[in-house]
Amino acid sequence: MVAMYGRCGGLGDARKVFDEMLERGVEDIVSWNSVMAVYAQSGDSENAVGIFGLMVGGFGVNPDAVSLVNVLPSCASLGEVMWGMQIHDYGVKSGLVEDVFVGNAVIDMYAKCGMMDEANSVFDRMRIKDVVSWNAMVTEYSQIGWFENAIGLFDKMREEKIELNVVTWSAVIAGYAQRGHGYQAVDVFREMMACGSEPNVVTLVSLLSGCASSGALNHGRETHGCTIKWMLELEGNDSGNDMMVINGLIDMYTKCKSVKLARTIFDSLSRDTKSVVTWTVMIGGYAQHGEANEALELFYQMLRQDFNFKPNGFTICCALMACACLGALRSGKEIHVHILRNQYDSMKLYVANCLIDMYSKSGDVDAARLVFDNLEHRNEVSWTSLMTGYGMHGRGEEALQIFDEIQRLGLVPDGVTYLVVLYACCHSGMIDEGMRYFNGMSKNSGVVPGPEHYACMADLLGRAGRLDDAMNLIKSMPMEPTPIVWVALLSACRIHGNIELGEYAADRLAALDSENDGIQKRPGCSWVQGKKGTTTFFVGDRTHPQSEKIYHILADLIQRIKGMGYVPETSFALHDVDDEEKGDLLSEHSEKLALAYAILTTPPGTPIRITKNLRVCGDCHTAMKYISMIIEHEIILRDSSRFHHFKKGSCSCRGYW
C-alpha cells in the first residue's frame, strides 16, 4: 500500500498508511524501506533521511542493504556527508557494503559530496563491480574536471572488456566538451555509434556544447543531423528533452558564428514552446558576437510578452553585456530599474558585477562605484570590474586605491588583475607606478608577465616618449612579441615622430600579419545614444534624413574653432590630395558627424555620449577639445582604447591615449 500510493504520487496517503502501521505495531523493514523510497524518489531528501534516523534511533530496526541504497542518495542531495560516513561505517561493520548496490551508493554519495579520494578508495576495495560502479567514477571525475582520471578509467574499462553503456560514453563526451575539445568529443561519439550504443539527451547536449566551445560548425551540423534522427522526430519523446537539445543547437550555432541559423531555429518555435533558457541562449548569442542591438531588441521583445516566467539572472546579464558593448547607458538604466522592481534574489552577485561593468563601459563610472558600494558581498570580479572602469576613464589613482584595498583584504592578484593595473597606469601617465607593479608582479604575487603585460608596458613607455626603453623591454621578452606589442610601439612612434623605429615596428607587424593570413581592418564607425535609440555614422555618411542639418552644424563648428586657433591635423587624412581637401575629409570623420547630430538632438546641458569602434583620430580629439569650449554639453567619447571626457577645452586623458 505504501509503495502503491508513492508510485501514484500520493505522498501524504503513503505516510498516513505507514503511520497507522506504526500505531498498530505491524511495521517491518520492508515498510520502513518503502516509505523511505517514496520520499527519496519524490525528491524529499530531508524526510527520507529523517525516516532512516527514526527507524534506527527511535525503533531500533537494523537497516538492510535496501535501506542503505535508499538513504545514501538523500544524504548526497543534502550534502550530509557526516550522515553518509556513519552509514558507510555501519555498512562496513555489518558487511552490507559487500553488496554491489550498496557499494555503488556509497561511491555516488562520496563523489557528489566532493570527496573523490574516499569514493576512489571504496571503488578500489570493491570485490565485485558492475558497469554502474565504473560509470559512477567516470561520471563524477568528468563533472569535477579531473578529466585525466576519467579517461584513465574509461581506457581501463575497454582493456577489461567491460560493456560500455550510454552513461559511460556520455560522461567522456561531456568531459571533452567541458575542456573545449569538441573534435575529440565528436571522435568519441563516432566510436560510440560504431559500437551500436544509442545516444540520449545528455550525449547530444554534451556533443553540441563541445562543438560550440571549439567553433566546430561542420561537426555541429553533423550533430544536428543526429539530433533529428535520435531525438527531435520521435513520437512520444519527452518535450523537455527536445527543448534541451534545441537550446543546445541555438547555443552551438551562435558560438560557431552562424547566428542567422540560430535565429531561424528560434523563430521556428511556437511562443509557448520557448522557455526562459531559449530566450537567454539567443539573446546571449547576439550579445557575445557583436550583435548587441539585436540582443537588446530581443530582450525588450521578451519583456513585452505575457509569459508565465520572467527573465532570469543570466538573461539580465546578457542584456547588460549588450548595453556595455554599445555604451547604451539609457537602456542599461532601464534594465537596472527592472532588476530593482523585480527583486532578483536581492540582486545576485554576478548580476551586480555586470551592472558595474555596464555603467563603467557606458561612461558613468560613478554609478558603477555606487553599485559596488551597496554590495553586501564582493568577489574578485567585483573589484576588478570597478578597477577596470577607473582605468578606462583615466582615473588611475582611484584604480590603484582599489588595487591596494584588494591586497589589504588578502585577495591574491592574478594576471588579469595586474593587466588592469598596468592599463590604468598607462592611461593616466603613471610611469613609475606602472614600472613598479610590472617589476614586482612575479616576486610579490607569483604572476609571470605574459605578452599582454609586455604590450601594456611598451604602450606606457611609448606614450611617455621613452621609445628606446620600450624597444629594450620588447627585446627582453622571454617569448616572441605578439602583434599587439608592435601595434603599441608603432602608435607611440607615430605620436612622437620616430620614423626609423616606426618602420621597424611596422615591418615586424607585417611579418606577423602575413603569418596569420592578414589582419582584417574594420571600417570605422561611431554611434550616439538618443531618446529614440542608437544612430550610427560612417565616414562621409550622408544617409541620415537630417544630413543637411548635420553637415551645416559641423561646418559652422569647424569655422568657429578655427577662429580660436584650431588647425586641422591633415596627417590623419589618409588620401593623396592637397591640404585643403584633407581638411574637408577630416570634417567628415564619423565621430564628428555623431557629435554634430547629438548637438542637433540633445537638450542643452545634457552630456553627449559617443562610441567609436576604433581609436579616435588625433584631429577629431583636438577638434572636440575646442568644440567643448563653445557648446553647453560635456562630450563623453568612448573609443576602442578608453574614455575621453571633453569639458571646457580639456580632455580627461591628458594626452595619454
C-alpha angles and dihedrals in degrees: 000000000000092000093044093053090047093052089050092052095253097135094158093048091049091053091046092055091047093050090051089053089052091051091051092044094234099119121120137178090279093057091046090051091047096055091042090053091048091056094042094049092048091054095250095132095163093060092042090057090041092055090050091052091048091049094051102032103028103036102020094232113159112231120235129206092279090054092055093045089052099047103038095069088052090053088052093049091052094042088237094153094161090057089047092051092050091050090048089051090052089049091053094048093045094043091237091122087072086072106098092222092054091046090052091049091051091049091049092048094052092044094051090048089056095250099126095157090059091044090051091048091054090046093052092050095050109110093196121039129178130193089272090060092053093042092052091057097041092047096048094045088052094047095051093046099253088132098159089058091049093050091045091056091042091055091046090053090056092046091053090045093238110168110255117217133191092274091058095046093045093051092054093044089050090050093054090045093052090055093049093250096136096158093054089047089055091049091054090047091053090050088050091053091049089055090056097247115143118225124237131204092278091054094051097042090049091049092050089049090053092050090048095051093050097038091239098161097168092050088046090055089049089052089048088059090051092051090055091050099043106028124005102055099041116114115236092018117153108266090212090058090047091054092049088056094044091050088049090052092051090048092048095050094047093049090047088055095249094121093154091059090048090051091049090057091045093051092047090064120091119245093251094047096060115092129197086264091057092052092044094051092051095045090046091049091056093044095049095049102050099266094114096150090057090047092055093043090054092045092054089046088055091051091052093054119095097233129161087233134053132215110286128219093275092052090051091050091052090051092048089050088056091050090051091050092052097036085236100167095168093055091043091055090049090053090047089055089049089053093051094045094049096042099224095210088304086307114305114242095246090054091050090050089053089051090053090050093046095050091046093051093042093059103261107101091159089063088049089054090050091055089047094050091051094055116112091201130025133190134193091277091056093054095042093048092054092044090051090051093054090048093051091053095048094250094133098158091057090047091054091048087058090050092051089050090051090056093044089056090054096248111148113232115228132198093280092052092052091047089056090048092051090045090054091049091048094054094046098045092244096152101161093046091048092051091048094052093043094050092046102044095090095042098042102037107013091244114144111214113248131200091276092057092049090049090053092050092047087052092048094050093040095053088052091054094250092129096153090053090049091051092048090051090052091050089053094056112124089215135046111281112252124223092263090062093055092043089056092051093044091052091051091049090054092050093049098035098241098154098174096053090039091057090050091051090046091052092051090048091049090051091053089043092058091046089055096046092256134305112258114230116219120223111251118249138163131203135193129204119232140163091272096048136265124340118196129202133191126197110291090005114173099162097100116102089233095048094123092055092043093054091044091054091046094049090050092050093049091049092050096048091047086062088054093054104275113149117187111245096227094186086080092061102086098201131105096242135110122282095259092056090044089056090053091050091051090056089059095059112131096243092055091049091049090050093050091049091049091051088051095052107027123089114244114271094024115119115250113225119200129174125198123192092215134041112289112256119247095243093051089049091053093044093051091053089056094042091052087064094061105037130071095235138087108231113219110190122183115194130174091279109038148320124289118200108196115196132156094345101314137090128220091230091069088210096307100120 
